[in-house]
């Protein structure tokens, strides 16, 4: 994450966006042109991220990473080999661990938020809070969709990507039953079950809430919203129960990396909406996403009929 904590930058940044007097040198550019974009100050980014986390569950359960603005490659070592007790001077077990390399891309998210000219210049109006809430909310929604359904080309690589997403743990020909969900739970290695969670749509969650075993016990524990003791999360971007769909994911989502490239930037559009008595603000961020250990998350797949 690239943010700036300098108080003078924070003051100059918001004065600039309000079209009030500011010291260009405090923005790191003594010849700042009108409509230039600048990175959110640290305190403003905290507010932005709080709003984004409300909309994007991956900012709560995934591994959120921060990188610079240049194209980079990340190297991940798959889990191989095991530790062991050894005698003094004994041979230490080793393994030939392959190294996976992924290119971190920069997928751009942007939107324009309009504010009346009077409010934008009103020192009593919380412009910072309004913009942080708007951009955080809308960016969070599109981030979550991409983390699930992204194609890896124009958007991050999502968990449902057929080649790079979650592995299939259980494949069935019809709607899932109690035993299918149990099988999915145990299809995940115990190493990943310790911190695993479930992810599904509201439609699937409602269906699973009704499932019982042969003695009438519900699969879903209402007291704490868990299945087999692990928390359940829902997303409107997960598919429902249907042919050729993967309606349930189960695993350790910390191995899905949501990567922020650089920082969130804002810039004003003072002339574009002047006739409307408003000023526009363009918000931009660059992200990427990747499941760095495919075996860490398993999917329940319903086969095409």
Secondary structure, 3 states (H helix, E strand, C coil): CCCECCHHHHHHHHHHHCCCCCCHHHHCCCCCCCCCCEECEHHHHHHHHHHHHHHCCHHHHCEEEEECCCCEEEEEECCCCCCCCCCCCCCCCCCCCCEEEEEECCEEEEEEEEEEHHHHHCCCCCHHHHHHHHHHHHHHHHHHHHHHHCECCCCCECCCCCCCCCEEEEEECCCCCHHHHHHHHHHCCHHHHCCCEEEECHHHHHHHHCCECCCCCECEECCCCEECCEEEEECCCCCCCCCCEEEEEEECHHHEEEEEEEEEEEEEECCCCHHHCEEEEEEEEEEEEEECCHHHEEEEEECCC
